[in-house]
Amino acid sequence: MRKRDLIVLLSAFLSFVLSVYLWFSGEKEMGQYVSIWVPSIVVFGIFINTMQKK
């Protein structure tokens, strides 16, 4: 794995952890909002990787 891949995965994981924390701390709407960042971050990472191959 390249450094770029690790950064993307770490960002997605931290977003997931933050959303779970917000959900269980009572901020359910904010937790849901942050949870939709996870797929967006992963898709952005995939996009960046495909752009580098061309």
C-alpha positions, 0 to 999 in steps of 0.5 A, spaced: 500 500 500 502 506 498 502 512 503 496 515 499 492 509 500 493 509 507 491 516 508 485 515 505 483 509 509 485 512 515 481 518 514 475 514 512 476 510 519 477 516 523 470 519 520 467 513 522 469 513 529 467 520 529 460 519 527 459 513 532 462 517 537 457 523 535 451 518 535 452 515 542 453 522 545 446 524 543 448 528 537 444 523 532 443 528 526 450 530 526 453 523 527 448 521 521 451 527 517 459 525 519 457 518 517 456 520 509 463 522 509 466 515 509 463 513 502 465 520 499 472 519 502 473 512 499 470 514 492 475 520 492 481 516 494 479 511 488 478 517 483 485 519 485 488 512 484 485 512 477 487 519 475 495 517 477 495 511 472 493 515 466 
